[in-house]
Amino acid sequence: MKNKLDHEAIRRRWPSAHDFYRERDNRTKLELADLDWFSSRPVEIWIDPGAVASSATQQTALVACNLTARWARDVTVRMHPGTKLLSGLRRDGETLLSERVLSEMRGADPFGNFRVGPIDGETPRNVPLRLFVGPWSAARDRAVNIAGDDYAVAARGRIAVGHRGRAIENGPDVETPLATAAAGLAASLGVVDLFKRAVGHAREKWLPDFRWDLWGQKLVPPMDDVDDLPVQQLPPDHGQIMLAGVGAIGSSLIYLLDLLDAKGNLLILDRDRVETSNLNRSLVFDVSHVLEDLPKTEIAERFLTGRRISVERLDGTWHEHGSSIARQPSDVWISFTNEDGAWAELPFQLPPVVLQGTTTSGWGFGAGRHIPRREDCTICRMPRPEAIFRGPCAEGEIEGEEAKPPARASLPFLSAASASLVLAELIKLNFGDVRSLPNDVGADLRTGLRAVVGLRRRATEDCRGCNFLRSQAWVNFGGRGRFAHLSA
């Protein structure tokens, strides 16, 4: 059972809201002294009552509300308060969707003004920024009146969808294996649009209407029929997964794996403890973790305790533990850390399939897949994104009347978006030969969502890492996993 927030301990650590926000938002405040002009703007998140019984809508709502509380301080969630959480989404004794939503939002920010209101409640005089979660089909949205600057997002099967000023198009609510990844991506992009409107980005830089297909990692037109992926069940066990790095992306992936109700064995590696600044860019961490001063690996283990995925912890760096990890049979390595040049070491540890995700210092995020012998290795990938994929991560320039000259801010939704892409790649490994699909995908949201870049990168002939993976020794190590056939 999750402990209730210790408000006395919170007040001792942060005597005022100002003290908390100064510490949590330190990276933004280094350049922008006053955040109130956008963080205090009223926000409303509306959850579709006609679709709230679907797992995709509940997952999208949970991610959207959690992420919004990482930067917005005045949020009303409009929903039927008696809505039951689906059984796979229940945690810590919570049985109602409203309970989990408020618990996570208040854990992220105990000084925020967060509340659940009815669908037919009165809208405040100070017109709020509104995000609608779910399809809100035409038959249901007349009274709600999605219009103007309002934005709506939904997960439709393997597709993340966003629309401006109107409901999502009608269509079957297909439950596919990629639905959780689509929900995470749809929610992240919906919160991007809320943030852009809050800080005063020019309208042409807001999110456009989009349909992001997570199978082919591309934007697809509204009328394209992309529901041809067989509706299959996820494998009963995701196997042996190693996760290096429980920072913003890694912890967000853990949150999504929990939403997926994934089963398997997860080995987690990290050397850091939770700090207050982590609260503005992670879906998992809350104020109680900061007060306890615990390692990130322990928080991840606690979060997944009692779920269907077992966890083993390693506290330290890749440089310290890489050799021992390489001797253990694994199906997938997921790398979110390049501390001490970890990515340069990976190929020489003879890994199985490697997945990785990244955020940029300028509104970008992405994910990658590396199938040994067939695709490029992590050494190849390091220079290819060039300067745009070098730190500081999950930050970007914000503009507007109140930000002159333009300043930089922490952008928490980028980490969750990257984690959603990595989850999609992990799931797709279980559906046949993925080598014809992009293995390097990314987008930049500074000016909206102009394109999704999906590339197929092959092994590099003159790369020492790629050549080492072609050695016979790889068969005895990385070649032991369930996806070794992809390297044939």
ZADO-272642 format. One line per 2 residues: their letters; for each residue z, x, y of N, C-alpha, C. Coordinates in steps of 0.1 Angstrom, whole numbers. Layout:
<recs>
A	Z/X/Y/Z/X/Y/Z/X/Y ~ ...
</recs>
This chain:
<recs>
MK	0/8/-12/0/0/0/0/9/12 ~ -8/6/22/-9/13/34/3/10/43
NK	10/21/48/21/18/57/16/12/70 ~ 25/3/76/22/-2/89/23/9/99
LD	16/8/111/17/18/121/32/19/126 ~ 36/32/127/49/34/132/48/36/147
HE	51/25/154/48/25/169/58/34/176 ~ 70/35/171/80/44/177/75/58/177
AI	70/62/165/65/76/163/52/78/172 ~ 44/68/173/32/69/182/37/71/196
RR	47/64/201/51/65/215/58/79/217 ~ 64/84/207/70/98/209/59/108/210
RW	48/106/203/37/116/203/29/114/216 ~ 26/102/219/18/98/231/25/88/239
PS	33/93/249/41/83/257/33/72/264 ~ 21/75/266/12/65/273/-1/65/267
AH	-9/54/270/-23/54/266/-31/65/272 ~ -28/69/284/-35/80/290/-33/93/282
DF	-21/95/277/-19/107/269/-27/107/256 ~ -28/95/250/-35/94/238/-50/97/240
YR	-56/90/250/-70/91/252/-74/105/257 ~ -65/111/265/-68/125/269/-69/135/258
ER	-61/133/247/-61/141/236/-73/138/226 ~ -74/124/224/-85/120/215/-99/123/220
DN	-101/121/233/-114/122/239/-116/135/246 ~ -109/145/241/-109/158/248/-123/163/251
RT	-132/163/241/-145/169/242/-153/162/253 ~ -151/149/254/-158/142/265/-152/144/279
KL	-138/144/279/-131/146/292/-133/160/298 ~ -137/170/289/-139/183/295/-150/182/306
EL	-159/172/304/-170/171/314/-169/158/322 ~ -162/149/318/-161/136/324/-147/131/326
AD	-141/132/338/-127/130/339/-123/116/336 ~ -131/106/340/-127/92/339/-136/84/330
LD	-131/80/318/-139/73/309/-138/57/310 ~ -129/53/319/-126/38/320/-138/30/324
WF	-147/36/331/-159/28/336/-168/23/325 ~ -167/30/313/-175/24/302/-166/20/290
SS	-155/28/287/-147/25/276/-139/12/277 ~ -136/7/289/-129/-5/292/-137/-17/294
RP	-150/-16/293/-159/-28/294/-157/-37/282 ~ -155/-50/285/-153/-59/273/-165/-59/264
VE	-162/-59/251/-172/-59/240/-168/-71/231 ~ -178/-78/226/-177/-88/216/-186/-85/204
IW	-180/-86/192/-188/-84/179/-187/-97/172 ~ -199/-104/170/-200/-117/164/-204/-115/150
ID	-197/-121/140/-200/-120/126/-206/-133/121 ~ -217/-133/116/-225/-145/112/-217/-153/101
PG	-212/-165/105/-204/-173/95/-213/-178/83 ~ -226/-179/85/-235/-183/74/-238/-173/64
AV	-235/-160/67/-238/-149/58/-226/-140/55 ~ -214/-144/60/-203/-136/59/-198/-135/44
AS	-202/-143/36/-198/-142/22/-206/-131/14 ~ -216/-125/20/-224/-115/14/-218/-101/16
SA	-219/-93/6/-213/-79/8/-219/-72/19 ~ -232/-73/21/-239/-65/31/-234/-69/45
TQ	-232/-82/47/-227/-86/61/-212/-81/63 ~ -204/-82/53/-190/-77/54/-190/-62/56
QT	-198/-55/49/-198/-41/50/-203/-37/64 ~ -214/-43/69/-219/-40/82/-208/-43/93
AL	-201/-54/91/-191/-58/101/-179/-48/101 ~ -175/-43/89/-164/-34/89/-168/-20/95
VA	-180/-15/93/-184/-3/99/-186/-5/114 ~ -192/-15/118/-194/-18/132/-181/-19/140
CN	-172/-26/135/-159/-28/142/-151/-15/142 ~ -151/-8/131/-144/5/130/-150/15/140
LT	-163/17/141/-169/26/150/-167/22/164 ~ -168/9/167/-166/5/181/-153/9/187
AR	-142/7/178/-129/10/182/-127/25/185 ~ -136/33/181/-135/48/183/-138/52/198
WA	-144/42/205/-147/45/220/-144/34/229 ~ -145/21/224/-143/10/233/-128/5/231
RD	-122/1/242/-108/-2/242/-105/-17/244 ~ -115/-25/246/-113/-40/248/-124/-47/240
VT	-120/-51/228/-130/-56/218/-124/-69/212 ~ -133/-79/212/-130/-92/206/-140/-93/194
VR	-135/-96/182/-143/-98/170/-144/-113/168 ~ -155/-119/170/-157/-134/168/-161/-137/153
MH	-152/-144/147/-154/-147/133/-145/-158/129 ~ -147/-165/117/-138/-174/112/-126/-166/107
PG	-114/-168/112/-103/-160/109/-98/-161/94 ~ -102/-172/87/-98/-173/73/-108/-168/63
TK	-118/-160/68/-128/-155/59/-122/-145/49 ~ -124/-147/36/-119/-139/26/-127/-126/25
LL	-120/-115/23/-126/-103/19/-132/-104/5 ~ -144/-99/3/-148/-98/-11/-139/-89/-19
SG	-138/-91/-32/-128/-84/-40/-130/-69/-39 ~ -143/-64/-40/-145/-50/-39/-142/-43/-26
LR	-139/-51/-16/-137/-46/-2/-122/-47/1 ~ -114/-52/-8/-100/-54/-5/-92/-40/-7
RD	-84/-38/3/-76/-25/3/-62/-28/9 ~ -52/-21/4/-39/-21/10/-33/-35/11
GE	-36/-43/2/-30/-57/2/-37/-66/11 ~ -48/-62/18/-55/-71/27/-65/-80/19
TL	-64/-93/22/-73/-102/15/-83/-109/25 ~ -80/-108/38/-89/-114/48/-97/-104/55
LS	-109/-107/58/-118/-98/66/-111/-94/79 ~ -105/-104/86/-99/-101/99/-87/-91/97
ER	-80/-92/86/-69/-82/84/-74/-68/84 ~ -84/-66/76/-89/-52/74/-95/-47/87
VL	-103/-56/94/-109/-53/107/-99/-48/117 ~ -88/-56/119/-78/-53/129/-70/-41/125
SE	-67/-39/112/-59/-28/107/-67/-15/110 ~ -80/-14/108/-87/-2/110/-89/1/125
MR	-92/-10/133/-94/-8/147/-81/-3/154 ~ -69/-9/150/-57/-5/156/-52/9/151
GA	-56/12/139/-53/25/134/-61/36/141 ~ -73/33/145/-81/42/153/-76/44/167
DP	-71/33/173/-66/33/186/-55/23/188 ~ -42/28/187/-31/19/188/-29/14/202
FG	-35/19/212/-34/14/226/-45/5/230 ~ -55/3/222/-66/-6/225/-62/-21/225
NF	-71/-29/231/-69/-44/231/-79/-50/222 ~ -75/-51/209/-83/-56/198/-78/-69/193
RV	-87/-79/191/-83/-92/187/-94/-99/179 ~ -91/-109/172/-101/-117/165/-100/-131/171
GP	-112/-136/175/-113/-149/181/-123/-158/174 ~ -122/-171/176/-131/-180/168/-145/-179/173
ID	-154/-184/165/-169/-184/169/-171/-192/181 ~ -164/-204/182/-166/-213/193/-157/-211/205
GE	-151/-199/205/-141/-196/216/-149/-194/229 ~ -141/-194/240/-147/-193/253/-150/-178/256
TP	-161/-176/262/-165/-163/266/-158/-159/279 ~ -153/-147/280/-146/-143/293/-155/-144/305
RN	-149/-145/316/-157/-146/329/-164/-133/331 ~ -157/-122/328/-164/-109/328/-173/-107/316
VP	-186/-110/318/-195/-111/307/-195/-98/298 ~ -192/-100/285/-190/-89/276/-204/-84/271
LR	-204/-72/266/-215/-67/258/-213/-73/244 ~ -224/-78/239/-223/-85/226/-232/-79/215
LF	-226/-77/203/-233/-72/192/-232/-83/181 ~ -243/-87/175/-242/-98/164/-245/-91/151
VG	-236/-94/141/-238/-88/128/-242/-99/118 ~ -252/-97/111/-258/-107/101/-271/-112/106
PW	-278/-120/97/-291/-125/101/-291/-135/112 ~ -280/-144/113/-280/-154/123/-293/-162/124
SA	-297/-167/114/-310/-174/113/-311/-185/124 ~ -323/-189/127/-325/-199/138/-317/-212/137
AR	-315/-216/124/-308/-228/122/-293/-227/126 ~ -288/-215/127/-274/-213/130/-271/-208/144
DR	-281/-202/151/-277/-195/163/-280/-203/176 ~ -283/-216/174/-286/-224/187/-273/-225/195
AV	-262/-228/189/-250/-230/197/-245/-216/203 ~ -247/-205/195/-243/-192/199/-252/-186/210
NI	-265/-189/209/-274/-185/219/-275/-170/221 ~ -280/-163/210/-283/-149/211/-295/-147/221
AG	-293/-140/231/-303/-140/241/-301/-128/250 ~ -311/-125/259/-310/-115/269/-308/-101/263
DD	-297/-95/267/-294/-81/263/-287/-80/249 ~ -283/-92/244/-276/-92/231/-284/-84/220
YA	-277/-78/211/-284/-71/200/-278/-76/187 ~ -287/-77/177/-283/-82/164/-287/-72/153
VA	-279/-69/143/-282/-60/133/-278/-66/119 ~ -285/-62/109/-282/-67/95/-288/-58/85
AR	-283/-58/73/-288/-51/62/-295/-61/53 ~ -309/-59/51/-316/-68/43/-322/-60/31
GR	-314/-61/20/-318/-53/9/-318/-38/12 ~ -329/-31/11/-329/-16/13/-332/-13/28
IA	-333/-23/36/-338/-22/50/-326/-25/60 ~ -325/-16/70/-316/-18/81/-324/-24/92
VG	-320/-35/98/-328/-43/108/-320/-44/121 ~ -327/-43/132/-321/-46/145/-331/-54/154
HR	-326/-63/161/-334/-72/170/-327/-73/184 ~ -334/-74/194/-329/-76/208/-331/-91/212
GR	-320/-97/216/-321/-111/222/-325/-122/213 ~ -324/-120/200/-327/-131/190/-322/-127/177
AI	-322/-137/168/-316/-136/154/-326/-127/146 ~ -320/-122/135/-328/-115/125/-338/-124/118
EN	-350/-120/115/-360/-128/108/-354/-134/95 ~ -359/-146/91/-355/-152/79/-360/-143/67
GP	-354/-144/56/-358/-137/44/-347/-137/34 ~ -350/-133/22/-340/-134/11/-330/-123/13
DV	-317/-126/10/-307/-116/12/-305/-109/-2 ~ -314/-100/-4/-315/-93/-17/-304/-83/-18
ET	-297/-83/-29/-286/-73/-31/-293/-62/-39 ~ -295/-51/-33/-301/-39/-39/-291/-28/-39
PL	-293/-17/-47/-284/-6/-47/-283/1/-34 ~ -293/0/-25/-293/7/-12/-287/-2/-1
AT	-281/-14/-5/-276/-23/6/-265/-17/13 ~ -256/-10/7/-244/-4/14/-249/7/24
AA	-258/15/20/-264/25/29/-271/18/41 ~ -278/7/38/-285/0/49/-274/-6/58
AG	-263/-11/52/-253/-17/61/-247/-7/70 ~ -244/5/64/-238/16/73/-248/20/84
LA	-260/21/81/-270/25/91/-272/14/101 ~ -273/2/97/-275/-9/106/-263/-10/116
AS	-251/-9/111/-239/-10/119/-239/2/129 ~ -242/14/124/-242/26/133/-252/24/144
LG	-264/20/142/-274/18/152/-270/7/161 ~ -264/-4/156/-259/-15/165/-249/-10/175
VV	-240/-1/170/-230/4/179/-236/14/189 ~ -246/21/185/-254/30/194/-258/21/206
DL	-264/10/203/-269/1/214/-258/-4/223 ~ -247/-8/217/-235/-12/225/-231/0/235
FK	-230/12/229/-226/23/237/-236/26/249 ~ -249/26/245/-259/28/256/-258/18/267
RA	-255/5/264/-254/-5/274/-241/-3/282 ~ -230/2/275/-217/4/282/-218/15/292
VG	-225/26/288/-225/38/297/-236/36/308 ~ -244/27/307/-254/24/317/-267/31/315
HA	-271/34/303/-284/40/300/-295/30/305 ~ -306/36/310/-317/27/314/-322/19/303
RE	-326/6/305/-330/-3/295/-340/3/286 ~ -350/10/291/-360/16/282/-355/26/272
KW	-342/30/273/-336/39/264/-326/32/254 ~ -325/19/255/-318/12/245/-325/11/232
LP	-319/6/222/-325/5/209/-336/-6/209 ~ -347/-3/203/-358/-13/202/-355/-22/190
DF	-364/-32/188/-364/-39/175/-368/-28/164 ~ -362/-28/153/-365/-19/142/-363/-24/128
RW	-370/-19/119/-368/-21/104/-369/-8/97 ~ -358/-2/93/-358/11/88/-356/10/73
DL	-367/14/66/-367/13/51/-361/26/45 ~ -350/25/38/-343/36/33/-349/42/21
WG	-358/35/15/-365/41/3/-375/52/7 ~ -384/48/16/-394/57/21/-390/64/33
QK	-378/61/39/-373/67/51/-383/67/62 ~ -386/54/66/-396/52/77/-394/38/83
LV	-399/37/95/-399/24/102/-411/16/97 ~ -408/3/94/-419/-5/88/-421/-17/97
PP	-433/-23/98/-436/-34/106/-429/-47/101 ~ -427/-57/109/-420/-69/104/-426/-76/93
MD	-439/-76/92/-446/-84/81/-448/-76/68 ~ -445/-63/68/-447/-55/56/-437/-60/45
DV	-443/-61/33/-435/-65/21/-430/-52/15 ~ -417/-49/17/-412/-37/11/-401/-40/1
DD	-400/-52/-4/-390/-56/-14/-395/-54/-28 ~ -403/-44/-30/-408/-41/-43/-400/-32/-52
LP	-389/-27/-46/-380/-18/-54/-373/-27/-64 ~ -373/-24/-77/-367/-32/-87/-352/-34/-83
VQ	-348/-47/-85/-334/-50/-83/-326/-45/-95 ~ -320/-34/-94/-313/-28/-105/-299/-26/-102
QL	-291/-25/-112/-277/-23/-110/-275/-8/-108 ~ -265/-4/-100/-261/10/-99/-256/15/-113
PP	-258/28/-115/-252/33/-128/-237/31/-128 ~ -232/29/-140/-217/26/-141/-209/38/-136
DH	-215/50/-136/-207/62/-132/-217/71/-125 ~ -213/75/-113/-221/84/-104/-220/98/-109
GQ	-212/101/-118/-211/115/-124/-202/124/-116 ~ -205/137/-117/-197/148/-111/-203/151/-97
IM	-196/149/-87/-200/151/-73/-191/161/-66 ~ -196/171/-60/-188/180/-52/-191/178/-37
LA	-181/176/-29/-182/173/-15/-176/184/-7 ~ -183/192/0/-178/203/8/-178/199/23
GV	-166/196/28/-165/193/42/-161/178/44 ~ -149/176/49/-144/162/51/-142/160/66
GA	-152/164/74/-152/162/88/-157/148/91 ~ -164/147/102/-169/134/107/-179/128/97
IG	-188/136/92/-198/130/83/-192/129/69 ~ -185/139/64/-179/138/51/-169/127/49
SS	-160/125/59/-151/114/58/-158/100/59 ~ -168/99/67/-176/87/68/-183/84/55
LI	-188/94/48/-194/92/35/-183/87/25 ~ -171/92/26/-160/87/17/-158/72/20
YL	-158/68/32/-156/54/36/-167/46/30 ~ -180/50/30/-191/43/25/-191/43/10
LD	-187/53/3/-185/53/-11/-175/43/-16 ~ -165/41/-8/-155/31/-11/-160/17/-9
LL	-168/15/1/-175/2/3/-184/-1/-9 ~ -190/9/-14/-200/8/-25/-192/5/-38
DA	-179/7/-38/-171/6/-50/-176/15/-61 ~ -179/28/-56/-185/37/-65/-175/42/-76
KG	-181/46/-88/-173/51/-98/-178/65/-102 ~ -169/75/-104/-173/88/-107/-162/98/-105
NL	-165/110/-104/-156/121/-102/-160/129/-90 ~ -151/130/-80/-154/137/-67/-145/149/-65
LI	-150/160/-64/-143/172/-60/-145/175/-45 ~ -134/175/-38/-134/176/-23/-129/189/-19
LD	-137/196/-10/-133/209/-4/-132/208/11 ~ -121/213/17/-120/214/32/-108/222/35
RD	-108/228/47/-97/237/50/-89/232/62 ~ -93/221/68/-87/216/81/-77/205/79
RV	-68/203/89/-59/192/90/-65/182/100 ~ -61/169/99/-65/159/108/-59/162/122
ET	-68/162/132/-63/163/146/-67/150/154 ~ -60/148/165/-63/136/173/-77/135/177
SN	-84/146/180/-98/145/184/-107/140/172 ~ -102/141/160/-110/135/149/-111/120/149
LN	-102/114/156/-101/99/156/-113/92/163 ~ -120/100/171/-132/93/178/-145/96/171
RS	-145/101/158/-157/103/152/-156/102/136 ~ -146/96/131/-145/94/117/-141/80/113
LV	-147/74/103/-144/61/98/-131/60/91 ~ -126/71/86/-114/71/77/-101/74/84
FD	-101/84/93/-89/89/99/-83/79/109 ~ -69/78/109/-62/70/118/-50/78/124
VS	-43/71/133/-32/78/140/-21/83/130 ~ -18/75/119/-8/79/110/-11/93/103
HV	-24/96/101/-28/108/95/-25/120/105 ~ -27/118/118/-24/128/128/-9/130/128
LE	-1/120/128/14/121/129/19/128/116 ~ 13/126/105/18/133/93/13/147/91
DL	3/151/99/-2/165/99/-6/169/85 ~ -15/161/79/-19/164/65/-33/169/64
PK	-36/177/54/-49/182/52/-59/170/50 ~ -71/172/55/-82/162/53/-84/159/39
TE	-83/168/30/-85/166/16/-75/156/10 ~ -63/157/15/-52/148/10/-55/134/15
IA	-59/133/28/-62/119/33/-73/113/25 ~ -84/121/22/-95/115/14/-90/111/1
ER	-81/119/-6/-76/115/-19/-68/102/-18 ~ -60/101/-8/-52/89/-6/-61/77/-4
FL	-71/79/4/-80/68/7/-86/62/-5 ~ -90/71/-15/-96/66/-27/-87/64/-39
TG	-74/66/-37/-64/63/-47/-64/48/-51 ~ -65/46/-64/-65/32/-69/-79/26/-69
RR	-89/33/-65/-103/29/-65/-109/34/-78 ~ -122/32/-80/-129/36/-92/-134/50/-92
IS	-132/57/-82/-137/71/-81/-125/81/-81 ~ -124/90/-90/-113/99/-91/-116/111/-82
VE	-105/117/-77/-106/128/-68/-98/140/-72 ~ -104/152/-70/-98/165/-72/-99/172/-59
RL	-88/178/-54/-88/185/-41/-89/200/-42 ~ -96/206/-33/-95/221/-31/-93/223/-16
DG	-82/229/-12/-80/233/2/-84/247/5 ~ -93/249/14/-98/262/17/-113/261/21
TW	-120/273/21/-133/274/25/-143/275/13 ~ -156/273/16/-166/276/6/-166/290/1
HE	-164/299/11/-163/313/8/-152/317/-2 ~ -141/309/-2/-130/312/-11/-132/305/-24
HG	-138/294/-25/-139/286/-37/-153/285/-43 ~ -163/289/-36/-177/287/-41/-180/292/-55
SS	-175/303/-58/-178/309/-72/-171/301/-83 ~ -159/296/-81/-152/288/-91/-159/274/-92
IA	-163/269/-81/-170/256/-81/-183/257/-89 ~ -190/268/-87/-203/270/-94/-202/271/-109
RQ	-190/274/-114/-188/275/-128/-185/262/-135 ~ -182/252/-126/-180/238/-132/-193/230/-132
PS	-194/222/-143/-206/214/-144/-206/203/-133 ~ -217/202/-125/-218/192/-115/-232/186/-115
DV	-233/174/-111/-246/167/-110/-252/168/-96 ~ -243/168/-86/-248/169/-72/-237/176/-64
WI	-242/185/-55/-233/191/-45/-237/184/-31 ~ -228/180/-23/-230/175/-10/-223/184/0
SF	-231/190/9/-226/201/17/-227/196/32 ~ -215/195/38/-214/192/52/-207/203/60
TN	-206/215/54/-200/226/61/-209/238/61 ~ -210/245/72/-217/258/72/-208/268/78
ED	-195/266/77/-185/276/82/-186/288/73 ~ -185/299/80/-187/313/74/-200/314/66
GA	-210/308/71/-223/309/65/-225/303/51 ~ -218/292/49/-218/286/36/-232/282/31
WA	-240/277/40/-254/273/35/-262/285/30 ~ -259/297/36/-267/309/31/-262/313/17
EL	-250/309/13/-245/313/0/-249/303/-11 ~ -252/290/-7/-253/280/-18/-264/284/-28
PF	-276/288/-25/-286/290/-35/-282/301/-45 ~ -273/310/-41/-269/321/-50/-258/317/-59
QL	-252/305/-57/-242/299/-66/-249/290/-76 ~ -262/290/-77/-270/283/-87/-266/268/-87
PP	-268/261/-76/-263/247/-76/-272/237/-83 ~ -267/225/-86/-276/214/-90/-283/209/-78
VV	-287/196/-78/-293/190/-66/-283/191/-54 ~ -287/195/-42/-279/196/-31/-283/185/-20
LQ	-274/178/-15/-276/169/-4/-268/174/8 ~ -274/172/20/-266/176/32/-270/166/43
GT	-261/166/53/-263/157/65/-259/165/77 ~ -264/161/89/-261/168/101/-263/159/113
TT	-256/163/123/-258/157/137/-261/168/146 ~ -266/164/158/-271/174/167/-263/174/180
SG	-266/183/189/-260/183/202/-267/175/212 ~ -276/166/207/-284/158/217/-289/145/211
WG	-280/136/206/-283/123/201/-291/122/188 ~ -291/133/180/-299/133/168/-290/133/156
FG	-295/128/145/-288/129/132/-299/130/121 ~ -294/134/109/-304/135/98/-297/138/85
AG	-305/139/74/-300/142/61/-311/149/53 ~ -307/157/43/-317/164/35/-313/164/21
RH	-323/167/12/-322/168/-2/-329/181/-7 ~ -322/188/-16/-328/200/-21/-327/200/-36
IP	-339/198/-43/-340/199/-57/-344/213/-61 ~ -335/221/-68/-339/235/-71/-352/236/-78
RR	-359/246/-74/-372/250/-79/-384/242/-74 ~ -381/230/-69/-392/221/-65/-392/219/-50
ED	-380/220/-44/-379/217/-29/-373/229/-23 ~ -373/230/-9/-367/241/-2/-352/241/-5
CT	-346/253/-2/-332/255/-4/-325/254/9 ~ -312/255/9/-305/254/22/-307/266/31
IC	-311/277/26/-315/289/35/-328/285/42 ~ -337/280/35/-350/276/41/-347/266/53
RM	-338/257/51/-336/246/60/-329/250/73 ~ -321/260/71/-312/264/83/-320/267/96
PR	-331/274/96/-338/276/108/-348/266/112 ~ -351/257/103/-362/248/106/-359/237/116
PE	-346/232/116/-344/222/127/-343/229/141 ~ -342/242/141/-342/250/153/-330/247/161
AI	-330/249/174/-318/248/183/-313/234/183 ~ -321/224/181/-316/210/182/-305/207/172
FR	-305/214/161/-295/211/150/-284/222/150 ~ -281/227/162/-270/236/163/-260/230/172
GP	-247/233/170/-236/226/176/-236/227/191 ~ -226/220/198/-216/212/191/-222/199/186
CA	-216/194/175/-222/183/168/-218/169/174 ~ -226/159/171/-223/145/174/-219/144/189
EG	-227/150/197/-225/149/212/-239/146/218 ~ -239/141/230/-251/139/237/-249/136/252
EI	-260/137/259/-259/135/274/-259/120/277 ~ -249/116/285/-249/102/290/-253/101/304
EG	-259/90/308/-265/88/321/-260/75/326 ~ -262/73/339/-259/60/345/-253/62/359
EE	-251/51/366/-246/51/380/-233/59/381 ~ -224/57/370/-211/63/371/-211/78/366
AK	-222/82/360/-222/96/354/-233/104/362 ~ -229/108/374/-238/117/382/-230/129/386
PP	-235/141/382/-247/143/374/-244/139/359 ~ -254/138/351/-252/134/337/-242/143/330
AR	-234/137/322/-223/144/315/-225/143/300 ~ -217/150/292/-219/149/278/-207/142/272
AS	-209/134/261/-199/127/255/-199/128/240 ~ -188/125/233/-188/125/219/-194/112/214
LP	-202/112/204/-210/101/199/-207/98/185 ~ -196/90/182/-191/89/168/-201/82/158
FL	-210/74/163/-219/67/155/-229/76/148 ~ -232/88/154/-241/97/148/-237/101/134
SA	-224/104/133/-218/109/120/-219/98/109 ~ -216/86/113/-217/75/103/-232/72/99
AS	-241/74/109/-255/72/106/-260/83/96 ~ -256/95/98/-260/106/89/-254/104/75
AS	-241/99/75/-235/97/62/-242/86/54 ~ -248/76/61/-255/65/55/-268/70/49
LV	-275/79/56/-287/85/50/-284/93/38 ~ -273/101/38/-269/109/26/-266/99/14
LA	-258/89/17/-255/79/6/-268/74/0 ~ -278/70/9/-291/65/3/-297/76/-6
EL	-297/88/-2/-303/99/-11/-295/100/-24 ~ -282/99/-23/-274/100/-35/-278/88/-45
IK	-279/77/-40/-282/65/-48/-296/66/-54 ~ -306/71/-46/-320/71/-50/-322/81/-62
LN	-313/91/-63/-314/100/-74/-314/93/-87 ~ -308/82/-88/-306/75/-101/-318/66/-104
FG	-329/66/-96/-340/57/-98/-353/64/-100 ~ -353/73/-110/-365/79/-114/-368/92/-105
DV	-381/95/-105/-386/107/-98/-387/105/-83 ~ -378/111/-75/-378/109/-61/-386/120/-54
RS	-392/129/-61/-398/141/-55/-410/137/-46 ~ -415/125/-48/-426/121/-39/-421/115/-26
LP	-408/113/-25/-402/108/-13/-398/119/-3 ~ -396/116/10/-392/126/19/-378/132/15
ND	-377/145/18/-364/151/15/-358/157/28 ~ -364/154/39/-359/159/52/-361/147/62
VG	-351/140/66/-353/128/74/-343/129/86 ~ -348/125/98/-340/125/110/-345/117/121
AD	-337/114/131/-341/106/142/-333/111/154 ~ -339/109/166/-332/112/178/-331/99/186
LR	-319/96/191/-317/83/197/-315/84/212 ~ -318/95/218/-315/97/233/-324/87/241
TG	-336/85/236/-345/75/243/-347/63/235 ~ -338/60/226/-339/48/218/-341/52/203
LR	-351/46/197/-355/49/183/-370/49/183 ~ -376/60/188/-391/60/189/-397/63/175
AV	-390/70/167/-396/73/154/-386/78/144 ~ -389/77/131/-381/83/121/-390/94/115
VG	-385/106/115/-393/117/109/-388/120/95 ~ -397/117/86/-395/120/72/-405/130/66
LR	-400/141/62/-408/152/57/-406/156/43 ~ -416/161/36/-414/166/22/-416/181/23
RR	-404/188/21/-404/202/22/-404/208/7 ~ -413/217/5/-414/223/-9/-407/237/-9
AT	-405/242/-21/-399/255/-22/-407/266/-15 ~ -401/275/-9/-407/286/-1/-410/298/-9
ED	-422/303/-10/-426/314/-18/-418/327/-15 ~ -416/330/-3/-410/343/1/-395/341/4
CR	-389/330/0/-375/328/3/-366/334/-8 ~ -356/342/-5/-348/348/-16/-340/338/-23
GC	-336/327/-16/-328/317/-22/-336/309/-32 ~ -348/305/-28/-357/297/-37/-361/306/-49
NF	-363/318/-47/-367/327/-58/-355/329/-68 ~ -343/329/-63/-331/331/-71/-329/318/-80
LR	-332/307/-74/-331/294/-82/-341/293/-93 ~ -352/301/-93/-361/301/-103/-357/310/-115
SQ	-346/317/-114/-341/326/-125/-336/318/-137 ~ -336/324/-148/-332/318/-160/-317/314/-159
AW	-309/321/-151/-295/319/-150/-293/305/-144 ~ -302/299/-136/-300/286/-131/-298/276/-142
VN	-305/277/-153/-305/268/-164/-291/266/-169 ~ -283/277/-169/-270/277/-175/-259/272/-165
FG	-263/270/-152/-254/265/-142/-259/252/-136 ~ -267/253/-126/-272/241/-119/-280/232/-129
GR	-286/238/-139/-295/231/-148/-287/223/-158 ~ -274/222/-157/-266/214/-166/-264/200/-162
GR	-268/196/-149/-265/183/-144/-275/172/-149 ~ -271/160/-146/-279/148/-150/-293/148/-143
FA	-295/155/-132/-307/155/-125/-315/167/-127 ~ -312/175/-137/-319/188/-139/-334/186/-142
HL	-337/174/-148/-351/171/-152/-360/171/-139 ~ -354/169/-127/-362/168/-115/-367/182/-112
SA	-361/193/-117/-365/206/-114/-376/211/-124 ~ -380/203/-134/-389/208/-144/-403/208/-137
</recs>
